[in-house]
Amino acid sequence: MGTWRTKSPFEDDNPFIDGFLEWMEAPEGQQSIEASDLVFAALDRASVDARQRKIVWADGKRLSIRQSAARIHAGHPGVARDLIETHVVGWLESCAPEPCSERQLEELDRLIEPWLDDYERKSRAGRK
């Protein structure tokens, strides 16, 4: 019997990987990477009050998603504010306090999900 070998997504031609690599090298990709790096560095010591829907900064300021993006943008006006805001949302989707039990993580997800849904709904309504 032969052996089964799963093809790596990085082997041969993979349109998704090729497109992603092209995007990363393009100005838009570079700007997004820069914005992501800025956001994650700025929020490195921040925490989340998911019940009150606030990002709690290291200095104690309790800000919304938009307010947090504005604060980061104020220090980096050359980076698009909407791109910063997108990465603040990404940070929220991936944030987890340390140490964090499985139960605590599930509770955090349960609270953050409707917060982000409301934010997205209001963002879409504001663009119309």
DSSP file (Angstrom, degrees, kcal/mol; ACC not computed):
  #  RESIDUE AA STRUCTURE BP1 BP2  ACC     N-H-->O    O-->H-N    N-H-->O    O-->H-N    TCO  KAPPA ALPHA  PHI   PSI    X-CA   Y-CA   Z-CA
    1    1 A M              0   0    0      0, 0.0     2,-0.1     0, 0.0     0, 0.0   0.000 360.0 360.0 360.0 143.8    0.0    0.0    0.0
    2    2 A G        -     0   0    0      1,-0.1     2,-0.4     0, 0.0     0, 0.0  -0.325 360.0-110.3 -80.2 167.9    1.1    3.5   -0.7
    3    3 A T        -     0   0    0     -2,-0.1     2,-0.4     2,-0.0    -1,-0.1  -0.785  24.2-124.8-100.4 145.7    1.4    6.3    1.8
    4    4 A W        -     0   0    0     -2,-0.4     2,-0.5     2,-0.0     0, 0.0  -0.711  25.4-169.0 -86.9 136.6   -0.8    9.2    1.9
    5    5 A R        -     0   0    0     -2,-0.4     2,-0.5     2,-0.0    -2,-0.0  -0.986  14.4-142.4-130.5 122.7    0.8   12.6    1.8
    6    6 A T        -     0   0    0     -2,-0.5     2,-0.3     1,-0.0    -2,-0.0  -0.714  25.6-122.4 -84.4 129.9   -1.0   15.8    2.4
    7    7 A K        -     0   0    0     -2,-0.5    -1,-0.0     1,-0.1    -2,-0.0  -0.532  23.4-122.8 -73.7 132.1    0.2   18.5    0.2
    8    8 A S    >   -     0   0    0     -2,-0.3     3,-1.5     1,-0.1    -1,-0.1  -0.479  13.8-128.0 -71.2 143.1    1.5   21.6    2.0
    9    9 A P  T 3  S+     0   0    0      0, 0.0     8,-0.2     0, 0.0    -1,-0.1   0.669 109.5  58.8 -66.5 -12.8   -0.3   24.9    1.2
   10   10 A F  T 3  S+     0   0    0      7,-0.1     2,-0.2     3,-0.0     4,-0.1   0.493  87.3  97.0 -94.1  -3.7    3.1   26.4    0.5
   11   11 A E  S <  S-     0   0    0     -3,-1.5    -4,-0.0     2,-0.1     0, 0.0  -0.543  90.0 -24.3 -84.8 151.4    4.1   23.8   -2.2
   12   12 A D  S    S-     0   0    0     -2,-0.2     2,-0.6     1,-0.1     0, 0.0   0.003 116.3 -15.3  50.3-150.2    3.7   24.5   -5.9
   13   13 A D        +     0   0    0      4,-0.0    -2,-0.1     5,-0.0     3,-0.1  -0.753  60.9 170.3 -90.5 122.4    1.1   27.0   -7.0
   14   14 A N     >  -     0   0    0     -2,-0.6     4,-3.0     1,-0.1     5,-0.3  -0.924  20.0-158.8-129.9 106.2   -1.4   28.1   -4.4
   15   15 A P  H  > S+     0   0    0      0, 0.0     4,-2.5     0, 0.0     5,-0.2   0.843  91.7  51.9 -56.3 -36.4   -3.4   31.1   -5.6
   16   16 A F  H  > S+     0   0    0      2,-0.2     4,-2.6     1,-0.2     5,-0.2   0.961 113.8  41.9 -65.3 -50.4   -4.4   32.1   -2.0
   17   17 A I  H  > S+     0   0    0     -8,-0.2     4,-2.7     2,-0.2     5,-0.2   0.916 115.4  50.9 -63.1 -43.5   -0.8   32.1   -0.7
   18   18 A D  H  X S+     0   0    0     -4,-3.0     4,-2.1     1,-0.2    -1,-0.2   0.921 112.7  46.1 -60.3 -44.3    0.5   33.8   -3.8
   19   19 A G  H  X S+     0   0    0     -4,-2.5     4,-2.5    -5,-0.3    -2,-0.2   0.893 112.3  50.7 -65.7 -39.8   -2.2   36.5   -3.6
   20   20 A F  H  X S+     0   0    0     -4,-2.6     4,-2.5     2,-0.2    -2,-0.2   0.922 110.7  48.5 -64.3 -44.2   -1.5   37.0    0.2
   21   21 A L  H  X S+     0   0    0     -4,-2.7     4,-1.5     2,-0.2    -1,-0.2   0.892 111.5  50.1 -64.0 -39.3    2.2   37.3   -0.4
   22   22 A E  H  X S+     0   0    0     -4,-2.1     4,-1.2    -5,-0.2    -1,-0.2   0.924 110.9  49.5 -62.5 -44.1    1.6   39.8   -3.2
   23   23 A W  H  < S+     0   0    0     -4,-2.5     6,-0.9     1,-0.2     3,-0.4   0.907 107.7  54.3 -61.3 -42.4   -0.7   41.8   -0.9
   24   24 A M  H  < S+     0   0    0     -4,-2.5    -1,-0.2     1,-0.2    -2,-0.2   0.838 111.1  45.5 -62.0 -32.7    1.9   41.8    1.9
   25   25 A E  H  < S+     0   0    0     -4,-1.5    -1,-0.2    -5,-0.2    -2,-0.2   0.688  98.6  88.8 -83.7 -18.8    4.5   43.3   -0.4
   26   26 A A  S  X S-     0   0    0     -4,-1.2     4,-2.4    -3,-0.4     3,-0.2  -0.340  94.0-106.4 -75.6 160.1    2.1   45.9   -1.8
   27   27 A P  H  > S+     0   0    0      0, 0.0     4,-2.5     0, 0.0     5,-0.2   0.869 120.2  54.3 -54.9 -39.1    1.7   49.3   -0.2
   28   28 A E  H  > S+     0   0    0      1,-0.2     4,-2.1     2,-0.2     5,-0.2   0.909 109.8  46.8 -63.5 -41.5   -1.7   48.4    1.2
   29   29 A G  H  > S+     0   0    0     -6,-0.9     4,-2.5    -3,-0.2    -1,-0.2   0.910 111.9  50.0 -66.2 -42.5   -0.3   45.3    2.9
   30   30 A Q  H  X S+     0   0    0     -4,-2.4     4,-2.4    -7,-0.3    -2,-0.2   0.900 110.9  49.7 -62.9 -40.8    2.7   47.2    4.3
   31   31 A Q  H  X S+     0   0    0     -4,-2.5     4,-2.6    -5,-0.2    -1,-0.2   0.899 111.2  49.2 -64.9 -40.2    0.3   49.8    5.7
   32   32 A S  H  X S+     0   0    0     -4,-2.1     4,-2.6     2,-0.2    -2,-0.2   0.908 111.2  49.0 -66.1 -41.7   -1.9   47.2    7.3
   33   33 A I  H  X S+     0   0    0     -4,-2.5     4,-2.5     2,-0.2    -2,-0.2   0.918 112.1  49.3 -63.1 -43.0    1.1   45.4    8.9
   34   34 A E  H  X S+     0   0    0     -4,-2.4     4,-2.3     2,-0.2    -2,-0.2   0.927 111.9  48.0 -61.7 -45.2    2.4   48.8   10.2
   35   35 A A  H  X S+     0   0    0     -4,-2.6     4,-2.6     2,-0.2    -2,-0.2   0.910 111.5  50.6 -62.7 -42.4   -1.1   49.6   11.7
   36   36 A S  H  X S+     0   0    0     -4,-2.6     4,-2.7     1,-0.2     5,-0.3   0.928 110.4  49.1 -61.4 -45.5   -1.3   46.1   13.2
   37   37 A D  H  X S+     0   0    0     -4,-2.5     4,-2.0     1,-0.2    -1,-0.2   0.908 112.0  49.1 -60.7 -42.6    2.1   46.5   14.8
   38   38 A L  H  X S+     0   0    0     -4,-2.3     4,-2.7     2,-0.2    -2,-0.2   0.932 113.2  46.6 -62.3 -46.7    1.2   49.9   16.2
   39   39 A V  H  X S+     0   0    0     -4,-2.6     4,-2.3     1,-0.2    -2,-0.2   0.943 113.5  46.4 -63.2 -49.9   -2.1   48.7   17.7
   40   40 A F  H  < S+     0   0    0     -4,-2.7    -1,-0.2     1,-0.2    -2,-0.2   0.860 115.1  47.8 -65.7 -33.9   -0.7   45.6   19.3
   41   41 A A  H >< S+     0   0    0     -4,-2.0     3,-1.1    -5,-0.3     4,-0.3   0.918 112.8  48.4 -69.1 -43.1    2.2   47.6   20.7
   42   42 A A  H 3< S+     0   0    0     -4,-2.7     3,-0.3     1,-0.2    -2,-0.2   0.850 118.0  40.6 -65.3 -34.2   -0.1   50.3   22.0
   43   43 A L  T >< S+     0   0    0     -4,-2.3     3,-1.5    -5,-0.2    -1,-0.2   0.247  80.9 113.1 -98.8  12.3   -2.4   47.8   23.6
   44   44 A D  T <  S+     0   0    0     -3,-1.1    -1,-0.2     1,-0.3    -2,-0.1   0.851  89.7  28.3 -54.1 -39.7    0.3   45.5   24.9
   45   45 A R  T 3  S+     0   0    0     -3,-0.3    -1,-0.3    -4,-0.3     2,-0.1   0.218 100.3 111.1-108.8  14.3   -0.4   46.3   28.6
   46   46 A A    <   -     0   0    0     -3,-1.5     2,-0.2    11,-0.1    11,-0.2  -0.431  47.7-161.2 -83.3 161.8   -4.1   47.1   28.1
   47   47 A S  E     -A   56   0A   0      9,-2.8     9,-2.8    -2,-0.1     2,-0.4  -0.749  15.2-114.5-130.9-177.9   -7.0   44.9   29.4
   48   48 A V  E     -A   55   0A   0     -2,-0.2     2,-0.7     7,-0.2     7,-0.2  -0.974  10.3-163.8-128.3 133.1  -10.6   44.6   28.6
   49   49 A D  E  >> +A   54   0A   0      5,-3.0     5,-2.1    -2,-0.4     4,-0.8  -0.832  20.6 177.2-106.7  88.1  -13.8   45.3   30.6
   50   50 A A  T  45S+     0   0    0     -2,-0.7    -1,-0.2     1,-0.2     3,-0.1   0.802  73.6  58.5 -66.9 -30.0  -16.1   43.3   28.3
   51   51 A R  T  45S+     0   0    0      1,-0.2    -1,-0.2    -3,-0.1    -2,-0.0   0.898 116.5  33.7 -66.3 -39.0  -19.1   43.9   30.5
   52   52 A Q  T  45S-     0   0    0     -3,-0.3    -1,-0.2     2,-0.1    -2,-0.2   0.444 109.8-124.8 -93.7  -2.0  -18.8   47.6   30.1
   53   53 A R  T  <5 +     0   0    0     -4,-0.8     2,-0.4     1,-0.2    -3,-0.2   0.939  64.2 133.3  57.0  52.3  -17.4   47.3   26.6
   54   54 A K  E   < -A   49   0A   0     -5,-2.1    -5,-3.0    10,-0.1     2,-0.6  -0.975  56.9-135.1-132.5 145.4  -14.2   49.3   27.3
   55   55 A I  E     -AB  48  63A   0      8,-3.5     8,-2.6    -2,-0.4     2,-0.8  -0.893  25.5-145.4 -93.3 126.6  -10.6   48.8   26.6
   56   56 A V  E     -AB  47  62A   0     -9,-2.8    -9,-2.8    -2,-0.6     6,-0.2  -0.848  14.5-149.3-101.4 109.4   -8.7   49.6   29.8
   57   57 A W    >   -     0   0    0      4,-3.0     3,-2.3    -2,-0.8   -11,-0.1  -0.270  28.2-104.8 -74.8 162.2   -5.4   51.2   29.0
   58   58 A A  T 3  S+     0   0    0      1,-0.3    -1,-0.1     2,-0.1   -12,-0.0   0.785 122.3  56.5 -58.8 -28.7   -2.3   50.9   31.2
   59   59 A D  T 3  S-     0   0    0      2,-0.1    -1,-0.3     1,-0.0     3,-0.1   0.400 123.3-104.9 -85.5   4.5   -2.8   54.4   32.4
   60   60 A G  S <  S+     0   0    0     -3,-2.3    -2,-0.1     1,-0.3     2,-0.1   0.284  72.2 143.8  94.0 -10.7   -6.3   53.5   33.6
   61   61 A K        -     0   0    0     -5,-0.1    -4,-3.0     1,-0.1     2,-0.7  -0.410  40.9-147.9 -64.4 137.9   -8.3   55.3   30.8
   62   62 A R  E     +B   56   0A   0     -6,-0.2     2,-0.3    -3,-0.1    -6,-0.2  -0.923  28.2 171.9-112.2 107.0  -11.3   53.3   29.8
   63   63 A L  E     -B   55   0A   0     -8,-2.6    -8,-3.5    -2,-0.7     2,-0.0  -0.837  30.0-122.3-122.8 152.9  -12.0   53.8   26.1
   64   64 A S     >  -     0   0    0     -2,-0.3     4,-2.4   -10,-0.2     5,-0.2  -0.164  43.7 -94.3 -74.9 178.3  -14.3   52.5   23.4
   65   65 A I  H  > S+     0   0    0    -12,-0.2     4,-2.4     2,-0.2     5,-0.2   0.956 127.8  44.8 -59.8 -50.9  -13.0   50.9   20.2
   66   66 A R  H  > S+     0   0    0      1,-0.2     4,-2.5     2,-0.2    -1,-0.2   0.899 113.4  49.6 -63.1 -41.9  -13.3   54.2   18.4
   67   67 A Q  H  > S+     0   0    0      2,-0.2     4,-2.3     1,-0.2    -1,-0.2   0.889 111.0  50.2 -65.0 -38.6  -11.7   56.2   21.2
   68   68 A S  H  X S+     0   0    0     -4,-2.4     4,-2.3     2,-0.2    -2,-0.2   0.917 110.8  49.0 -65.2 -43.0   -8.8   53.7   21.4
   69   69 A A  H  X S+     0   0    0     -4,-2.4     4,-2.8     1,-0.2    -2,-0.2   0.905 111.0  50.5 -62.4 -41.1   -8.3   54.0   17.7
   70   70 A A  H  X S+     0   0    0     -4,-2.5     4,-2.2     2,-0.2    -2,-0.2   0.895 109.0  51.9 -63.9 -39.4   -8.4   57.8   17.9
   71   71 A R  H  X S+     0   0    0     -4,-2.3     4,-0.9     2,-0.2    -2,-0.2   0.924 113.4  43.2 -63.6 -44.5   -5.8   57.7   20.7
   72   72 A I  H >X S+     0   0    0     -4,-2.3     3,-0.7     1,-0.2     4,-0.7   0.919 113.1  52.7 -66.5 -42.9   -3.4   55.5   18.7
   73   73 A H  H >< S+     0   0    0     -4,-2.8     3,-0.9     1,-0.2     6,-0.2   0.852  99.3  63.5 -61.8 -35.8   -4.0   57.6   15.6
   74   74 A A  H 3< S+     0   0    0     -4,-2.2    -1,-0.2     1,-0.3    -2,-0.2   0.851 107.7  42.9 -58.9 -34.0   -3.2   60.8   17.4
   75   75 A G  H << S+     0   0    0     -4,-0.9    -1,-0.3    -3,-0.7    -2,-0.2   0.599 126.1  33.4 -85.8 -11.3    0.3   59.5   17.9
   76   76 A H    X<  +     0   0    0     -3,-0.9     3,-2.1    -4,-0.7    -1,-0.2  -0.493  64.8 165.1-141.6  65.4    0.6   58.2   14.4
   77   77 A P  T 3  S+     0   0    0      0, 0.0     4,-0.1     0, 0.0    -3,-0.1   0.665  71.9  68.3 -63.9 -14.8   -1.4   60.6   12.1
   78   78 A G  T 3  S+     0   0    0      2,-0.1     2,-0.5    -3,-0.1    -5,-0.1   0.581  86.9  79.2 -79.0  -8.6    0.3   59.1    9.0
   79   79 A V  S <  S-     0   0    0     -3,-2.1    -3,-0.1    -6,-0.2     5,-0.1  -0.870  96.6-104.2-102.9 131.6   -1.6   55.8    9.5
   80   80 A A     >  -     0   0    0     -2,-0.5     4,-2.0     1,-0.1     3,-0.2  -0.253  21.9-140.5 -57.1 130.9   -5.2   55.7    8.4
   81   81 A R  H  > S+     0   0    0      1,-0.2     4,-2.7     2,-0.2     5,-0.2   0.875 101.0  53.8 -63.0 -39.2   -7.5   55.8   11.4
   82   82 A D  H  > S+     0   0    0      1,-0.2     4,-2.0     2,-0.2    -1,-0.2   0.845 107.9  51.1 -66.8 -31.4  -10.0   53.3    9.9
   83   83 A L  H  > S+     0   0    0     -3,-0.2     4,-1.7     2,-0.2    -1,-0.2   0.897 110.3  48.9 -69.6 -40.3   -7.1   50.8    9.5
   84   84 A I  H  X S+     0   0    0     -4,-2.0     4,-1.9     2,-0.2    -2,-0.2   0.927 110.5  51.6 -61.3 -44.8   -6.1   51.4   13.1
   85   85 A E  H  X S+     0   0    0     -4,-2.7     4,-2.1     1,-0.2    -2,-0.2   0.897 106.0  54.6 -60.8 -41.0   -9.7   50.8   14.1
   86   86 A T  H  X S+     0   0    0     -4,-2.0     4,-1.8     1,-0.2    -1,-0.2   0.894 110.3  46.4 -58.3 -40.8   -9.8   47.6   12.2
   87   87 A H  H  X S+     0   0    0     -4,-1.7     4,-2.3     2,-0.2    -1,-0.2   0.759 105.4  58.8 -78.4 -24.3   -6.7   46.3   14.0
   88   88 A V  H  X S+     0   0    0     -4,-1.9     4,-2.3     2,-0.2    -1,-0.2   0.920 107.6  48.3 -64.5 -42.7   -8.1   47.4   17.4
   89   89 A V  H  X S+     0   0    0     -4,-2.1     4,-2.2     1,-0.2    -2,-0.2   0.919 110.4  51.3 -61.1 -43.5  -11.1   45.1   16.6
   90   90 A G  H  X S+     0   0    0     -4,-1.8     4,-1.1     1,-0.2    -1,-0.2   0.884 108.0  52.1 -60.6 -39.4   -8.6   42.3   15.7
   91   91 A W  H >X S+     0   0    0     -4,-2.3     4,-1.2     1,-0.2     3,-0.5   0.924 108.9  50.4 -62.4 -43.9   -6.8   42.9   19.0
   92   92 A L  H 3< S+     0   0    0     -4,-2.3     3,-0.4     1,-0.2    -2,-0.2   0.888 107.0  54.6 -61.4 -38.8  -10.1   42.5   20.9
   93   93 A E  H 3< S+     0   0    0     -4,-2.2    -1,-0.2     1,-0.2    -2,-0.2   0.779 118.6  34.3 -65.6 -25.5  -10.8   39.3   19.0
   94   94 A S  H << S+     0   0    0     -4,-1.1    -1,-0.2    -3,-0.5    -2,-0.2   0.468  89.3 115.5-110.5  -2.3   -7.5   37.8   20.1
   95   95 A C     <  +     0   0    0     -4,-1.2   -48,-0.0    -3,-0.4    -3,-0.0  -0.427  30.8 164.4 -74.3 142.4   -7.0   39.3   23.6
   96   96 A A        -     0   0    0     -2,-0.1     4,-0.1    12,-0.0     9,-0.1  -0.900  34.1-122.4-155.0 125.3   -7.0   36.9   26.5
   97   97 A P        -     0   0    0      0, 0.0   -50,-0.0     0, 0.0     8,-0.0  -0.310  40.9 -94.7 -66.4 151.9   -5.7   37.8   30.0
   98   98 A E  S    S+     0   0    0      1,-0.2     2,-0.1     2,-0.0     3,-0.0  -0.943 107.8  27.0-112.8 138.7   -2.9   35.6   31.4
   99   99 A P  S    S+     0   0    0      0, 0.0     2,-0.4     0, 0.0    -1,-0.2   0.733  85.6 166.0 -74.3 155.6   -3.5   33.3   33.2
  100  100 A C        -     0   0    0     -2,-0.1     2,-0.0    -4,-0.1    -2,-0.0  -0.978  26.2-141.4-140.4 122.4   -6.9   32.5   31.8
  101  101 A S     >  -     0   0    0     -2,-0.4     4,-2.4     1,-0.1     5,-0.2  -0.319  31.5-108.0 -75.4 165.1   -8.9   29.3   32.4
  102  102 A E  H  > S+     0   0    0      1,-0.2     4,-2.3     2,-0.2     5,-0.2   0.897 121.8  51.7 -59.0 -41.4  -11.0   27.8   29.7
  103  103 A R  H  > S+     0   0    0      2,-0.2     4,-2.2     1,-0.2    -1,-0.2   0.908 110.0  48.1 -63.5 -43.0  -14.1   28.9   31.5
  104  104 A Q  H  > S+     0   0    0      1,-0.2     4,-2.5     2,-0.2    -2,-0.2   0.893 111.0  51.2 -64.9 -39.4  -12.9   32.5   31.7
  105  105 A L  H  X S+     0   0    0     -4,-2.4     4,-2.6     2,-0.2    -2,-0.2   0.904 109.5  49.8 -64.4 -41.7  -11.9   32.5   28.1
  106  106 A E  H  X S+     0   0    0     -4,-2.3     4,-2.4     2,-0.2    -2,-0.2   0.899 111.3  49.4 -63.4 -40.7  -15.4   31.3   27.1
  107  107 A E  H  X S+     0   0    0     -4,-2.2     4,-1.7     2,-0.2    -2,-0.2   0.912 110.7  50.1 -64.6 -43.0  -17.0   34.0   29.2
  108  108 A L  H  X S+     0   0    0     -4,-2.5     4,-2.8     1,-0.2     5,-0.2   0.937 112.1  47.2 -60.4 -47.0  -14.8   36.6   27.6
  109  109 A D  H  X S+     0   0    0     -4,-2.6     4,-2.4     1,-0.2    -2,-0.2   0.898 108.7  55.5 -60.3 -40.9  -15.7   35.4   24.2
  110  110 A R  H  < S+     0   0    0     -4,-2.4    -1,-0.2     1,-0.2    -2,-0.2   0.840 115.4  38.6 -62.2 -33.8  -19.4   35.4   25.2
  111  111 A L  H  X S+     0   0    0     -4,-1.7     4,-1.0    -3,-0.2    -2,-0.2   0.839 116.3  49.0 -85.5 -36.3  -19.2   39.0   26.2
  112  112 A I  H  X S+     0   0    0     -4,-2.8     4,-2.8    -5,-0.2     5,-0.3   0.877 100.0  65.6 -73.8 -37.2  -16.9   40.3   23.4
  113  113 A E  H  X S+     0   0    0     -4,-2.4     4,-2.3    -5,-0.2    -1,-0.2   0.918 105.3  41.2 -55.5 -50.5  -18.8   38.7   20.5
  114  114 A P  H  > S+     0   0    0      0, 0.0     4,-2.7     0, 0.0    -1,-0.2   0.859 113.0  56.5 -67.6 -31.2  -22.0   40.8   20.9
  115  115 A W  H  X S+     0   0    0     -4,-1.0     4,-2.3     2,-0.2    -2,-0.2   0.948 111.4  42.1 -60.0 -49.1  -19.9   43.9   21.6
  116  116 A L  H  X S+     0   0    0     -4,-2.8     4,-2.7     2,-0.2    -1,-0.2   0.865 112.3  54.4 -68.6 -35.7  -18.1   43.4   18.2
  117  117 A D  H  X S+     0   0    0     -4,-2.3     4,-2.5    -5,-0.3    -2,-0.2   0.934 110.8  45.9 -61.4 -45.6  -21.4   42.6   16.5
  118  118 A D  H  X S+     0   0    0     -4,-2.7     4,-2.6     2,-0.2     5,-0.2   0.914 112.3  51.1 -62.2 -43.4  -22.9   45.9   17.7
  119  119 A Y  H  X S+     0   0    0     -4,-2.3     4,-2.4    -5,-0.2    -2,-0.2   0.939 112.0  46.5 -59.1 -48.3  -19.8   47.8   16.7
  120  120 A E  H  X S+     0   0    0     -4,-2.7     4,-2.6     2,-0.2    -2,-0.2   0.904 112.0  51.0 -62.3 -42.1  -19.9   46.3   13.2
  121  121 A R  H  X S+     0   0    0     -4,-2.5     4,-2.3     1,-0.2    -1,-0.2   0.928 113.1  44.9 -61.9 -45.6  -23.6   47.0   12.9
  122  122 A K  H  X S+     0   0    0     -4,-2.6     4,-1.9     2,-0.2    -1,-0.2   0.861 111.9  53.1 -67.5 -35.6  -23.2   50.6   13.9
  123  123 A S  H  X S+     0   0    0     -4,-2.4     4,-1.0    -5,-0.2    -2,-0.2   0.921 110.5  46.7 -64.9 -44.3  -20.1   51.0   11.6
  124  124 A R  H >X S+     0   0    0     -4,-2.6     4,-0.7     1,-0.2     3,-0.6   0.912 112.2  50.4 -63.4 -42.4  -22.1   49.7    8.6
  125  125 A A  H >< S+     0   0    0     -4,-2.3     3,-0.6     1,-0.2    -1,-0.2   0.858 107.8  54.0 -64.6 -34.9  -25.0   52.0    9.5
  126  126 A G  H 3< S+     0   0    0     -4,-1.9    -1,-0.2     1,-0.2    -2,-0.2   0.728 104.9  54.4 -71.2 -22.6  -22.7   55.0    9.7
  127  127 A R  H <<        0   0    0     -4,-1.0    -1,-0.2    -3,-0.6    -2,-0.2   0.618 360.0 360.0 -85.9 -13.9  -21.3   54.3    6.2
  128  128 A K    <<        0   0    0     -4,-0.7    -1,-0.2    -3,-0.6    -2,-0.1   0.480 360.0 360.0 -77.4 360.0  -24.7   54.3    4.6
